[in-house]
Amino acid sequence: MATKTFTTGEVLTASDTNTYLANSGLVYIKQQTVGNGVSTVSVTDAFSSTYDNYEIIYSGGTSSVNNNFNLYLTGQSSNYYNVLLYGTYTATGPSIATTNNDRAFWPWVGGGFTTNGNFARVTLLSPFEAKYTRITSPTYQGDTNAGFMSGVNKTASSATGFTITSDSGTISGGVIFVYGYRKA
Amino acid sequence: MTRPNIQIDDEVREMTAEEYEALIASGWTEEGTNDLAG
């Protein structure tokens, strides 16, 4: 049972406490502190059969230049497709689209600033399952524009980890957190 | 220039020449030139 409604006066047992505290929707899996002056950070053993879908959150630290972050799955070096829809804060018109057609990574999953820190939030659907992996990320957030990215990796294979890279310069510090969406 | 570092879990080390070549091939630049900057 994934949830339970307790009644007034009911004894809260250790078993119930352990079970239902653990039955939260989003479950912490692991975290990785980012080192100094890195352009590539790989996080291993993040995905497994325990969860199908995941959230990756990165914040803190700084970048040597203002940059965008890319992400790719461990062992999958091609078949990455995605679209970025974004607009500028001062524009009244519709978003601008830019695309990625079959590269070695997904661009625009986040970014970093020299003074205001690094950031990324990524949702991955089914990276561990032997089928296509879907991605969304709302953290294309610059000083003058912002947008959302959505895409797919058309490789029907399983990945257990991921790598975040900067598209320019290096990143230092901050923590990458990985969470899984509980299935039951 | 000094090659950037690569990190795998808690291990941080300087990139090898081969890893640096692959990074450059991916479009990476030392200086920020992207449309997020600014």
Backbone of each chain as ProteinMPNN parsed JSONL, in Angstrom:
{"seq_chain_A": "MATKTFTTGEVLTASDTNTYLANSGLVYIKQQTVGNGVSTVSVTDAFSSTYDNYEIIYSGGTSSVNNNFNLYLTGQSSNYYNVLLYGTYTATGPSIATTNNDRAFWPWVGGGFTTNGNFARVTLLSPFEAKYTRITSPTYQGDTNAGFMSGVNKTASSATGFTITSDSGTISGGVIFVYGYRKA", "coords_chain_A": {"N_chain_A": [[0.86, -1.195, 0.0], [0.635, 2.121, -0.901], [-0.091, 4.48, 0.372], [-1.546, 5.633, 3.497], [-4.211, 6.459, 5.649], [-4.165, 7.719, 8.787], [-5.957, 7.379, 11.88], [-7.437, 9.253, 14.614], [-5.915, 8.654, 17.708], [-4.944, 6.207, 16.975], [-2.433, 3.673, 17.15], [0.812, 4.394, 16.226], [2.88, 2.466, 14.63], [6.286, 1.201, 14.517], [6.759, -0.147, 12.161], [4.781, 0.845, 10.408], [5.555, 3.517, 10.406], [8.141, 3.414, 9.259], [7.51, 2.303, 6.788], [5.669, 4.106, 5.566], [6.908, 6.568, 5.67], [8.925, 6.02, 3.91], [7.508, 5.798, 1.638], [7.384, 8.067, 0.086], [6.825, 10.263, -2.701], [8.953, 11.171, -4.302], [12.133, 10.002, -4.243], [15.2, 10.184, -2.617], [18.26, 9.349, -4.157], [21.108, 9.609, -4.663], [23.953, 11.815, -4.263], [26.291, 14.118, -5.708], [29.112, 15.906, -5.157], [30.516, 18.528, -6.962], [33.736, 18.84, -8.34], [36.699, 20.974, -8.572], [37.259, 23.125, -11.346], [36.315, 21.505, -13.48], [35.226, 20.175, -16.603], [33.644, 18.143, -17.243], [31.453, 15.978, -15.661], [30.809, 12.916, -14.369], [28.277, 10.809, -13.184], [27.851, 7.865, -11.612], [26.036, 4.739, -11.291], [23.384, 5.645, -10.867], [20.897, 5.063, -11.925], [18.466, 2.465, -11.871], [16.598, -0.635, -11.697], [14.863, -0.107, -9.69], [13.535, 2.297, -9.909], [11.667, 3.933, -12.506], [11.639, 6.499, -13.533], [13.229, 9.742, -13.237], [14.612, 12.565, -11.389], [17.011, 15.06, -11.811], [18.931, 17.319, -10.108], [20.853, 20.193, -10.023], [22.686, 22.58, -8.307], [24.384, 25.548, -7.134], [27.908, 26.34, -6.668], [30.211, 27.662, -9.188], [30.908, 28.975, -12.494], [33.613, 29.167, -14.853], [33.266, 30.719, -17.074], [30.328, 32.239, -18.515], [27.991, 29.82, -19.334], [26.427, 26.987, -21.088], [24.948, 23.855, -20.148], [25.445, 20.439, -21.068], [24.056, 17.109, -21.392], [24.556, 13.618, -21.242], [23.815, 10.097, -21.513], [25.275, 7.337, -19.797], [27.253, 5.296, -21.768], [25.808, 5.716, -24.069], [26.268, 7.169, -26.96], [25.2, 8.535, -29.106], [22.341, 9.543, -31.148], [20.809, 11.542, -29.902], [18.213, 13.806, -29.591], [16.63, 16.966, -29.529], [14.565, 19.857, -28.762], [14.677, 23.306, -28.253], [12.725, 25.781, -26.894], [12.52, 29.166, -26.592], [12.466, 32.503, -25.249], [13.079, 36.05, -25.158], [13.387, 38.227, -22.332], [12.468, 40.779, -22.795], [10.978, 40.704, -25.074], [7.886, 40.67, -26.9], [6.901, 38.888, -28.62], [6.447, 35.504, -29.962], [8.061, 32.442, -28.842], [11.399, 31.443, -29.705], [12.674, 28.836, -31.646], [15.162, 26.353, -31.424], [17.133, 23.662, -32.577], [18.311, 20.288, -32.027], [19.69, 17.781, -33.765], [20.312, 14.57, -33.729], [22.828, 14.409, -32.148], [25.682, 13.915, -29.966], [24.889, 14.304, -27.438], [22.48, 15.842, -25.185], [21.919, 19.196, -25.479], [21.489, 22.302, -23.536], [20.497, 21.757, -20.914], [20.833, 23.163, -18.641], [22.769, 25.682, -16.956], [25.571, 27.901, -16.283], [26.973, 30.563, -14.341], [29.465, 33.066, -13.897], [29.304, 34.551, -11.612], [26.802, 34.127, -10.468], [26.295, 31.446, -10.118], [25.666, 27.871, -10.714], [23.231, 25.796, -12.412], [20.72, 23.333, -12.921], [17.981, 21.421, -13.92], [16.583, 18.39, -14.539], [14.381, 16.107, -16.003], [14.163, 12.696, -16.46], [12.833, 10.065, -18.313], [12.61, 6.675, -18.082], [15.465, 5.92, -18.285], [16.892, 3.661, -17.495], [15.562, 1.497, -18.481], [15.352, -0.704, -21.299], [14.739, 0.936, -23.63], [13.712, 3.843, -25.569], [14.859, 6.939, -24.136], [13.321, 9.635, -22.58], [13.485, 13.197, -22.257], [13.093, 16.184, -20.36], [13.676, 19.62, -19.665], [13.591, 22.544, -17.779], [15.435, 24.54, -17.383], [16.835, 26.444, -18.969], [18.031, 29.324, -18.519], [18.9, 32.356, -18.796], [20.489, 35.619, -18.45], [19.186, 37.278, -20.167], [17.315, 35.783, -21.509], [15.039, 32.929, -21.544], [13.966, 29.481, -21.402], [12.481, 26.286, -22.411], [13.356, 22.874, -22.711], [12.928, 19.876, -24.621], [13.094, 16.414, -25.426], [14.487, 13.369, -26.877], [16.301, 10.303, -26.548], [17.092, 8.141, -28.995], [17.859, 5.442, -28.529], [17.537, 2.165, -27.805], [18.454, 1.094, -25.224], [19.881, 0.299, -21.999], [20.856, 2.559, -19.411], [23.007, 3.303, -16.692], [23.979, 5.545, -15.535], [24.965, 9.041, -15.853], [26.338, 11.917, -17.577], [27.3, 15.239, -17.081], [28.253, 18.029, -18.919], [30.061, 21.081, -19.502], [29.486, 23.553, -22.02], [31.379, 25.353, -22.517], [34.338, 26.607, -20.99], [34.897, 25.894, -17.481], [33.434, 24.236, -14.602], [32.902, 24.617, -11.093], [32.354, 23.271, -7.959], [29.236, 23.106, -6.053], [26.366, 20.873, -5.907], [25.184, 17.864, -7.276], [22.119, 16.341, -7.279], [20.292, 13.288, -7.279], [17.13, 11.929, -7.808], [14.553, 9.473, -7.509], [11.418, 8.539, -8.948], [9.037, 7.115, -7.024], [7.558, 3.929, -7.5], [5.579, 2.422, -6.264]], "CA_chain_A": [[0.0, 0.0, 0.0], [1.509, 3.286, -1.032], [-0.491, 5.52, 1.309], [-2.447, 5.202, 4.56], [-4.767, 7.55, 6.438], [-4.225, 7.347, 10.193], [-7.095, 7.931, 12.613], [-7.115, 9.785, 15.936], [-5.72, 7.658, 18.742], [-4.371, 4.974, 16.443], [-1.031, 3.467, 17.475], [1.715, 4.519, 15.079], [3.916, 1.453, 14.836], [7.56, 1.41, 13.82], [6.62, -0.679, 10.804], [4.038, 1.822, 9.606], [6.379, 4.722, 10.255], [9.2, 3.158, 8.281], [6.926, 2.049, 5.467], [5.013, 5.244, 4.925], [7.896, 7.614, 5.426], [9.673, 5.631, 2.717], [6.627, 5.818, 0.482], [7.262, 9.387, -0.51], [6.772, 10.164, -4.158], [10.267, 11.401, -4.886], [13.04, 9.365, -3.293], [16.625, 10.498, -2.774], [19.112, 8.225, -4.555], [22.502, 9.912, -4.365], [24.391, 13.155, -4.596], [27.688, 14.203, -6.106], [29.711, 17.235, -5.094], [31.324, 18.794, -8.149], [35.093, 19.27, -8.019], [37.159, 22.272, -9.071], [37.815, 23.236, -12.684], [35.958, 20.355, -14.318], [34.323, 20.416, -17.726], [32.868, 16.913, -17.395], [31.167, 15.304, -14.393], [30.046, 11.683, -14.56], [27.654, 10.247, -11.986], [27.603, 6.451, -11.897], [25.094, 3.999, -10.43], [22.258, 6.516, -10.522], [19.637, 4.493, -12.411], [18.331, 1.022, -11.671], [15.224, -1.127, -11.877], [14.022, 0.347, -8.565], [12.709, 3.403, -10.405], [11.644, 4.112, -13.961], [11.772, 7.909, -13.909], [14.204, 10.393, -12.345], [14.896, 13.99, -11.408], [18.391, 15.447, -11.535], [18.965, 18.729, -9.712], [22.201, 20.694, -9.75], [22.746, 24.001, -7.978], [25.562, 25.956, -6.387], [29.154, 26.427, -7.409], [30.348, 28.73, -10.164], [31.528, 28.615, -13.768], [34.712, 30.065, -15.225], [32.637, 31.621, -18.035], [28.904, 31.943, -18.615], [27.924, 28.677, -20.257], [25.309, 26.048, -21.06], [25.326, 22.484, -19.805], [24.955, 19.312, -21.858], [23.924, 15.87, -20.62], [24.388, 12.373, -21.99], [23.665, 8.883, -20.718], [26.45, 6.476, -19.825], [27.249, 4.245, -22.78], [24.991, 6.066, -25.231], [27.046, 8.267, -27.534], [24.549, 9.11, -30.295], [20.862, 9.487, -31.208], [20.179, 12.527, -29.021], [17.412, 14.796, -30.314], [15.803, 17.815, -28.676], [14.174, 21.177, -29.238], [14.638, 24.345, -27.227], [11.847, 26.911, -27.15], [12.881, 30.201, -25.631], [12.188, 33.881, -25.598], [13.818, 37.032, -24.375], [12.535, 38.841, -21.321], [11.931, 42.046, -23.265], [10.216, 40.534, -26.305], [6.469, 40.372, -26.76], [6.565, 37.892, -29.622], [6.519, 34.098, -29.572], [9.37, 31.872, -28.577], [12.273, 31.065, -30.807], [13.033, 27.43, -31.529], [16.424, 25.881, -31.964], [17.013, 22.209, -32.541], [19.459, 19.408, -31.978], [19.314, 16.613, -34.55], [21.243, 13.44, -33.693], [24.167, 14.703, -31.652], [26.218, 12.966, -28.984], [24.408, 14.718, -26.114], [21.4, 16.824, -25.181], [22.317, 20.515, -24.979], [20.519, 23.201, -22.893], [19.864, 21.201, -19.713], [21.075, 24.095, -17.55], [23.857, 26.584, -17.277], [26.333, 28.422, -15.175], [27.432, 31.936, -14.412], [30.692, 33.295, -13.133], [29.007, 35.152, -10.312], [25.507, 33.739, -9.904], [26.19, 30.024, -9.852], [25.29, 26.861, -11.7], [21.874, 25.317, -12.176], [20.142, 22.405, -13.895], [16.922, 20.513, -13.46], [16.324, 17.5, -15.668], [13.535, 14.942, -15.793], [14.446, 11.609, -17.4], [11.882, 8.956, -18.294], [13.076, 5.344, -18.509], [16.857, 5.777, -18.722], [17.429, 2.33, -17.208], [14.853, 0.499, -19.274], [15.923, -0.885, -22.635], [13.917, 1.608, -24.633], [14.081, 5.243, -25.712], [14.802, 7.778, -22.943], [12.741, 10.96, -22.827], [14.055, 14.226, -21.382], [12.613, 17.564, -20.348], [14.429, 20.483, -18.758], [13.104, 23.933, -17.827], [16.455, 25.42, -16.809], [17.573, 27.352, -19.851], [17.642, 30.551, -17.82], [19.978, 33.318, -18.859], [20.201, 36.965, -17.972], [18.331, 37.98, -21.121], [16.328, 34.894, -22.124], [14.762, 31.69, -20.814], [13.193, 28.564, -22.22], [12.276, 24.901, -22.031], [13.901, 21.893, -23.654], [12.308, 18.561, -24.592], [13.701, 15.583, -26.457], [14.529, 11.921, -26.741], [17.436, 9.55, -27.062], [16.501, 7.027, -29.731], [18.642, 4.23, -28.364], [16.76, 1.272, -26.94], [19.354, 0.369, -24.341], [19.827, 0.704, -20.604], [21.961, 3.341, -18.874], [23.016, 3.33, -15.228], [24.478, 6.826, -15.064], [24.904, 10.164, -16.793], [27.44, 12.872, -17.527], [27.008, 16.633, -17.373], [29.423, 18.752, -19.396], [29.873, 22.482, -19.855], [29.801, 23.756, -23.434], [32.563, 26.204, -22.55], [34.906, 26.829, -19.679], [34.799, 24.824, -16.486], [32.562, 24.46, -13.46], [33.507, 24.265, -9.799], [31.482, 23.278, -6.798], [27.823, 22.77, -6.155], [26.031, 19.471, -5.688], [24.198, 17.229, -8.149], [21.264, 15.392, -6.571], [19.489, 12.402, -8.126], [15.95, 11.404, -7.129], [13.739, 8.575, -8.304], [9.968, 8.571, -8.696], [8.631, 5.831, -6.469], [6.565, 3.267, -8.349], [4.495, 1.839, -5.479]], "C_chain_A": [[0.893, 1.24, 0.0], [1.176, 4.386, -0.044], [-1.416, 4.932, 2.376], [-2.938, 6.424, 5.307], [-4.907, 7.091, 7.884], [-5.403, 8.039, 10.869], [-6.654, 8.383, 14.001], [-6.997, 8.655, 16.953], [-5.104, 6.357, 18.267], [-2.883, 4.884, 16.807], [-0.202, 3.529, 16.2], [2.889, 3.567, 15.299], [5.195, 1.818, 14.098], [7.454, 0.938, 12.376], [5.9, 0.309, 9.897], [4.872, 3.069, 9.36], [7.435, 4.526, 9.178], [8.635, 2.999, 6.876], [6.432, 3.331, 4.821], [5.904, 6.476, 4.816], [8.674, 7.317, 4.152], [8.82, 5.707, 1.464], [6.404, 7.22, -0.069], [7.318, 9.266, -2.022], [8.131, 10.268, -4.815], [11.314, 10.954, -3.874], [14.492, 9.722, -3.629], [17.409, 9.246, -3.144], [20.567, 8.488, -4.194], [22.793, 11.366, -4.681], [25.87, 13.123, -4.929], [28.149, 15.642, -6.027], [30.648, 17.414, -6.277], [32.68, 19.348, -7.728], [35.442, 20.611, -8.651], [37.689, 22.17, -10.496], [37.503, 22.071, -13.593], [35.063, 20.813, -15.472], [33.375, 19.243, -17.924], [32.694, 16.265, -16.028], [30.291, 14.093, -14.666], [29.539, 11.174, -13.221], [27.263, 8.808, -12.313], [26.557, 5.892, -10.934], [23.939, 4.871, -9.948], [20.914, 5.875, -10.872], [19.64, 2.979, -12.21], [16.881, 0.626, -11.889], [14.305, -0.682, -10.747], [13.059, 1.44, -9.011], [12.743, 3.417, -11.931], [12.04, 5.534, -14.355], [12.515, 8.687, -12.829], [14.19, 11.922, -12.487], [16.369, 14.187, -11.07], [18.401, 16.942, -11.266], [20.413, 19.121, -9.411], [22.11, 22.182, -9.426], [23.99, 24.273, -7.144], [26.793, 26.0, -7.264], [29.182, 27.614, -8.346], [30.936, 28.164, -11.45], [32.622, 29.62, -14.103], [34.28, 31.075, -16.276], [31.135, 31.34, -17.988], [28.705, 30.867, -19.679], [26.605, 27.93, -20.15], [25.835, 24.681, -20.672], [24.692, 21.495, -20.78], [24.812, 18.107, -20.942], [23.857, 14.7, -21.583], [24.382, 11.19, -21.043], [24.901, 8.008, -20.869], [26.29, 5.38, -20.881], [26.421, 4.54, -24.01], [25.572, 7.339, -25.854], [26.425, 8.89, -28.774], [23.04, 9.058, -30.123], [20.167, 10.425, -30.227], [19.481, 13.599, -29.87], [16.693, 15.673, -29.287], [15.57, 19.177, -29.314], [14.157, 22.12, -28.048], [13.713, 25.456, -27.697], [12.161, 27.978, -26.124], [12.489, 31.569, -26.144], [13.045, 34.801, -24.762], [12.862, 37.754, -23.437], [11.865, 40.121, -21.811], [11.056, 41.909, -24.492], [8.757, 40.246, -26.004], [6.036, 39.277, -27.722], [6.69, 36.48, -29.1], [7.955, 33.642, -29.356], [10.117, 31.588, -29.867], [12.658, 29.612, -30.589], [14.429, 27.19, -32.089], [16.502, 24.387, -31.7], [18.365, 21.506, -32.482], [19.057, 18.107, -32.65], [20.439, 15.59, -34.549], [22.66, 13.862, -33.339], [24.567, 13.665, -30.605], [25.77, 13.305, -27.564], [23.176, 15.585, -26.302], [21.961, 18.16, -24.698], [21.164, 21.192, -24.228], [19.817, 22.589, -21.685], [20.037, 22.121, -18.5], [22.203, 25.011, -17.941], [24.56, 27.083, -16.042], [26.776, 29.848, -15.431], [28.654, 32.124, -13.517], [30.389, 33.81, -11.735], [27.74, 34.615, -9.668], [25.282, 32.239, -9.838], [25.662, 29.17, -10.981], [23.915, 26.294, -11.368], [21.464, 24.352, -13.285], [19.052, 21.603, -13.213], [16.493, 19.697, -14.667], [15.395, 16.373, -15.218], [13.853, 13.916, -16.871], [13.411, 10.503, -17.219], [12.545, 7.718, -18.881], [14.53, 5.275, -18.97], [17.426, 4.374, -18.496], [16.772, 1.244, -18.041], [15.44, 0.446, -20.687], [14.965, -0.355, -23.692], [14.327, 3.074, -24.683], [13.963, 5.972, -24.366], [14.289, 9.156, -23.327], [13.304, 11.958, -21.815], [13.253, 15.512, -21.492], [13.469, 18.343, -19.36], [13.935, 21.919, -18.896], [14.173, 24.945, -17.444], [17.385, 26.038, -17.84], [17.209, 28.758, -19.384], [18.811, 31.527, -17.775], [19.598, 34.656, -18.272], [19.229, 37.689, -18.888], [17.25, 37.104, -21.735], [16.138, 33.65, -21.273], [13.907, 30.791, -21.684], [13.131, 27.164, -21.647], [12.817, 23.985, -23.128], [13.164, 20.575, -23.494], [12.914, 17.717, -25.702], [13.706, 14.112, -26.108], [15.91, 11.417, -27.139], [16.875, 8.284, -27.686], [17.424, 5.815, -29.727], [17.905, 3.338, -27.37], [17.687, 0.421, -26.088], [19.336, 1.004, -22.956], [21.065, 1.502, -20.206], [21.863, 3.362, -17.355], [23.497, 4.661, -14.665], [24.395, 7.886, -16.146], [26.12, 11.051, -16.603], [26.917, 14.26, -17.872], [28.311, 17.287, -17.817], [29.065, 20.221, -19.609], [30.188, 22.638, -21.339], [30.966, 24.721, -23.612], [33.053, 26.411, -21.123], [34.729, 25.636, -18.758], [33.851, 25.23, -15.368], [33.273, 23.991, -12.199], [32.439, 24.325, -8.724], [30.022, 23.036, -7.103], [27.617, 21.271, -6.019], [24.962, 19.027, -6.681], [23.419, 16.211, -7.319], [20.474, 14.56, -7.584], [18.35, 11.828, -7.285], [15.21, 10.467, -8.081], [12.266, 8.725, -7.951], [9.528, 7.18, -8.245], [7.494, 5.243, -7.291], [5.402, 2.699, -7.555], [4.678, 2.229, -4.018]], "O_chain_A": [[1.798, 1.366, 0.824], [2.057, 5.152, 0.346], [-1.997, 3.865, 2.182], [-2.158, 7.338, 5.573], [-5.679, 6.177, 8.176], [-5.797, 9.139, 10.483], [-5.618, 7.946, 14.502], [-7.878, 7.801, 17.045], [-4.778, 5.492, 19.08], [-2.166, 5.884, 16.778], [-0.47, 2.822, 15.229], [3.789, 3.861, 16.085], [5.19, 2.636, 13.178], [8.007, 1.565, 11.473], [6.334, 0.581, 8.777], [4.896, 3.609, 8.254], [7.601, 5.368, 8.295], [9.204, 3.492, 5.903], [6.74, 3.609, 3.662], [5.678, 7.332, 3.962], [9.04, 8.225, 3.406], [9.345, 5.684, 0.351], [5.347, 7.514, -0.626], [7.807, 8.269, -2.554], [8.43, 9.547, -5.767], [11.366, 11.48, -2.763], [14.94, 9.579, -4.766], [17.243, 8.2, -2.517], [21.191, 7.686, -3.5], [21.979, 12.058, -5.292], [26.605, 12.233, -4.5], [27.641, 16.503, -6.745], [31.477, 16.549, -6.558], [32.762, 20.221, -6.863], [34.577, 21.295, -9.199], [38.456, 21.266, -10.826], [38.344, 21.681, -14.402], [34.25, 21.725, -15.322], [32.413, 19.338, -18.685], [33.672, 16.03, -15.319], [29.163, 14.228, -15.139], [30.285, 11.116, -12.243], [26.436, 8.57, -13.193], [26.243, 6.494, -9.907], [23.567, 4.84, -8.775], [19.913, 6.115, -10.197], [20.664, 2.312, -12.356], [16.041, 1.461, -12.225], [13.091, -0.861, -10.836], [11.917, 1.505, -8.555], [13.709, 2.978, -12.556], [12.691, 5.747, -15.377], [12.445, 8.342, -11.649], [13.821, 12.481, -13.52], [16.9, 13.556, -10.156], [17.941, 17.735, -12.086], [21.101, 18.455, -8.638], [21.524, 22.952, -10.186], [24.568, 23.372, -6.537], [26.725, 25.728, -8.463], [28.297, 28.469, -8.313], [31.399, 27.024, -11.49], [32.564, 30.778, -13.69], [34.851, 32.161, -16.369], [30.72, 30.302, -17.472], [29.2, 30.998, -20.798], [25.786, 28.186, -19.268], [27.017, 24.384, -20.843], [23.57, 21.683, -21.249], [25.376, 18.08, -19.848], [23.189, 14.77, -22.614], [24.879, 11.269, -19.919], [25.5, 7.946, -21.942], [25.309, 4.636, -20.878], [26.336, 3.705, -24.91], [25.387, 8.439, -25.335], [27.071, 9.704, -29.435], [22.527, 8.598, -29.103], [19.061, 10.138, -29.769], [20.09, 14.211, -30.747], [16.201, 15.166, -28.279], [16.258, 19.588, -30.249], [13.679, 21.769, -26.97], [13.902, 26.009, -28.781], [12.081, 27.731, -24.921], [12.216, 31.754, -27.33], [13.659, 34.383, -23.781], [11.67, 37.873, -23.721], [10.813, 40.506, -21.301], [10.446, 42.888, -24.923], [8.431, 39.65, -24.978], [4.909, 38.791, -27.637], [7.003, 36.273, -27.928], [8.915, 34.356, -29.646], [9.542, 31.507, -30.952], [12.939, 29.206, -29.461], [14.813, 27.767, -33.107], [15.982, 23.907, -30.693], [19.403, 22.064, -32.837], [18.177, 17.401, -32.157], [21.412, 15.733, -35.289], [23.583, 13.692, -34.136], [23.873, 12.671, -30.396], [26.211, 12.678, -26.602], [22.86, 16.011, -27.413], [22.445, 18.227, -23.568], [20.023, 20.732, -24.27], [18.643, 22.879, -21.455], [19.446, 21.876, -17.448], [22.558, 25.112, -19.116], [24.205, 26.744, -14.914], [26.933, 30.28, -16.573], [28.835, 31.425, -12.52], [31.128, 33.539, -10.789], [27.613, 34.643, -8.444], [24.174, 31.801, -9.529], [25.269, 29.658, -12.041], [23.483, 26.302, -10.216], [21.823, 24.54, -14.447], [19.197, 21.167, -12.071], [16.088, 20.248, -15.691], [15.61, 15.764, -14.17], [13.817, 14.23, -18.061], [13.15, 10.063, -16.1], [12.983, 7.717, -20.031], [14.806, 4.617, -19.973], [18.33, 3.945, -19.213], [17.364, 0.191, -18.278], [15.96, 1.441, -21.192], [14.456, -1.1, -24.529], [15.195, 3.502, -23.923], [13.084, 5.666, -23.561], [14.767, 9.765, -24.283], [13.565, 11.609, -20.663], [12.792, 15.883, -22.571], [13.927, 17.804, -18.352], [13.867, 22.451, -20.004], [13.849, 26.107, -17.201], [18.589, 26.144, -17.61], [16.196, 29.315, -19.806], [19.607, 31.522, -16.836], [18.533, 34.814, -17.676], [18.527, 38.604, -18.457], [16.357, 37.613, -22.413], [16.95, 33.346, -20.4], [13.21, 31.258, -22.585], [13.646, 26.884, -20.564], [12.737, 24.297, -24.316], [12.811, 20.186, -22.38], [13.215, 18.223, -26.784], [13.031, 13.666, -25.181], [16.597, 12.025, -27.96], [16.263, 7.459, -27.007], [17.729, 5.239, -30.772], [17.683, 3.727, -26.224], [17.712, -0.804, -26.205], [18.834, 2.114, -22.775], [22.182, 1.173, -20.606], [20.768, 3.432, -16.798], [23.431, 4.884, -13.456], [23.829, 7.661, -17.215], [26.835, 10.953, -15.606], [26.178, 14.431, -18.842], [29.347, 17.121, -17.174], [27.908, 20.558, -19.863], [31.055, 21.941, -21.865], [31.48, 24.889, -24.718], [32.27, 26.389, -20.174], [34.45, 24.521, -19.198], [33.511, 26.402, -15.208], [34.12, 23.099, -12.23], [31.714, 25.312, -8.602], [29.628, 22.796, -8.245], [28.575, 20.498, -6.017], [23.969, 19.722, -6.898], [24.013, 15.314, -6.722], [20.044, 15.071, -8.617], [18.573, 11.307, -6.192], [15.238, 10.648, -9.298], [11.912, 9.001, -6.805], [9.634, 6.204, -8.988], [6.587, 5.955, -7.723], [4.324, 2.508, -8.118], [3.872, 1.845, -3.171]]}, "seq_chain_B": "MTRPNIQIDDEVREMTAEEYEALIASGWTEEGTNDLAG", "coords_chain_B": {"N_chain_B": [[47.744, 25.555, -23.038], [46.47, 24.569, -19.825], [44.826, 21.509, -19.602], [41.294, 21.02, -19.018], [39.744, 19.666, -16.047], [38.45, 16.352, -15.501], [35.736, 14.615, -14.08], [34.798, 11.713, -12.368], [32.465, 10.375, -10.5], [33.776, 10.672, -7.312], [36.367, 11.049, -8.116], [38.671, 13.295, -9.382], [40.525, 14.532, -12.011], [43.106, 15.713, -14.278], [42.238, 16.04, -17.711], [43.055, 13.55, -20.142], [45.084, 13.709, -23.14], [43.645, 12.555, -25.222], [41.033, 12.587, -24.212], [40.685, 15.317, -24.055], [40.8, 16.068, -26.734], [38.441, 14.861, -27.626], [36.629, 16.38, -26.201], [36.989, 18.917, -27.342], [36.144, 18.291, -29.912], [33.468, 18.001, -29.447], [32.516, 20.52, -29.503], [33.173, 22.172, -27.475], [34.463, 25.123, -25.947], [37.073, 27.225, -24.658], [36.462, 29.793, -23.895], [33.381, 31.431, -23.131], [30.804, 31.36, -25.483], [28.184, 31.179, -25.935], [24.536, 31.425, -26.366], [23.265, 31.709, -23.987], [24.806, 33.172, -22.346], [25.182, 36.394, -20.925]], "CA_chain_B": [[46.923, 25.765, -21.853], [46.197, 23.391, -19.018], [43.565, 20.875, -19.965], [40.346, 21.03, -17.901], [39.617, 18.419, -15.299], [37.316, 15.458, -15.712], [35.33, 14.028, -12.804], [33.959, 10.514, -12.369], [32.116, 10.291, -9.083], [34.619, 11.548, -6.484], [37.706, 11.179, -8.696], [38.88, 14.465, -10.246], [41.889, 14.537, -12.561], [43.233, 16.432, -15.55], [41.897, 15.228, -18.879], [44.124, 13.078, -21.009], [45.072, 14.359, -24.452], [42.553, 11.974, -26.001], [39.766, 13.104, -23.676], [40.601, 16.731, -24.412], [40.453, 16.106, -28.161], [37.014, 14.539, -27.734], [35.893, 17.536, -25.677], [37.036, 19.943, -28.383], [35.313, 17.815, -31.023], [32.052, 18.156, -29.088], [32.166, 21.924, -29.646], [33.564, 22.908, -26.268], [35.444, 26.192, -26.093], [37.568, 27.714, -23.373], [35.731, 31.016, -23.592], [31.949, 31.311, -23.362], [30.319, 31.999, -26.702], [26.82, 30.669, -26.145], [23.459, 32.398, -26.323], [22.792, 31.906, -22.621], [25.637, 34.194, -21.712], [24.707, 37.773, -21.031]], "C_chain_B": [[46.794, 24.457, -21.077], [44.853, 22.802, -19.419], [42.619, 20.912, -18.774], [40.31, 19.667, -17.211], [38.391, 17.63, -15.746], [37.017, 14.805, -14.37], [34.459, 12.808, -13.045], [33.693, 10.165, -10.919], [33.053, 11.196, -8.285], [36.027, 11.752, -7.046], [37.774, 12.372, -9.648], [40.334, 14.445, -10.713], [41.9, 15.349, -13.847], [42.895, 15.488, -16.7], [43.15, 14.727, -19.581], [44.038, 13.818, -22.341], [43.914, 13.851, -25.3], [41.194, 12.497, -25.519], [39.588, 14.567, -24.045], [40.247, 16.899, -25.893], [38.968, 15.827, -28.355], [36.156, 15.703, -27.24], [35.849, 18.65, -26.722], [36.132, 19.559, -29.552], [33.826, 17.98, -30.739], [31.582, 19.593, -29.235], [32.547, 22.773, -28.46], [34.599, 23.978, -26.596], [35.883, 26.653, -24.711], [36.805, 28.952, -22.928], [34.263, 30.843, -23.932], [31.509, 32.046, -24.606], [28.852, 31.69, -26.939], [25.772, 31.767, -26.002], [22.837, 32.539, -24.94], [23.564, 33.021, -21.942], [25.037, 35.574, -21.9], [23.375, 37.956, -20.386]], "O_chain_B": [[46.992, 23.374, -21.628], [43.864, 23.522, -19.556], [43.072, 20.844, -17.632], [40.789, 18.665, -17.741], [37.435, 18.18, -16.293], [37.931, 14.479, -13.612], [33.505, 12.854, -13.822], [34.585, 9.715, -10.2], [33.115, 12.393, -8.564], [36.797, 12.546, -6.506], [37.012, 12.443, -10.613], [41.255, 14.351, -9.902], [40.854, 15.637, -14.429], [43.22, 14.301, -16.668], [44.177, 15.406, -19.604], [43.037, 14.473, -22.632], [43.274, 14.625, -26.013], [40.318, 12.808, -26.326], [38.472, 15.012, -24.316], [39.471, 17.786, -26.249], [38.312, 16.486, -29.162], [35.091, 15.976, -27.792], [34.8, 19.251, -26.956], [35.438, 20.408, -30.113], [33.017, 18.088, -31.661], [30.39, 19.871, -29.109], [32.272, 23.973, -28.439], [35.494, 23.766, -27.416], [35.162, 26.493, -23.726], [36.535, 29.139, -21.741], [33.929, 30.181, -24.914], [31.808, 33.229, -24.769], [28.338, 31.918, -28.034], [26.071, 32.883, -25.578], [21.975, 33.394, -24.735], [23.042, 33.722, -21.076], [24.447, 35.866, -22.941], [22.836, 39.063, -20.389]]}, "name": "protein", "num_of_chains": 2, "seq": "MATKTFTTGEVLTASDTNTYLANSGLVYIKQQTVGNGVSTVSVTDAFSSTYDNYEIIYSGGTSSVNNNFNLYLTGQSSNYYNVLLYGTYTATGPSIATTNNDRAFWPWVGGGFTTNGNFARVTLLSPFEAKYTRITSPTYQGDTNAGFMSGVNKTASSATGFTITSDSGTISGGVIFVYGYRKAMTRPNIQIDDEVREMTAEEYEALIASGWTEEGTNDLAG"}
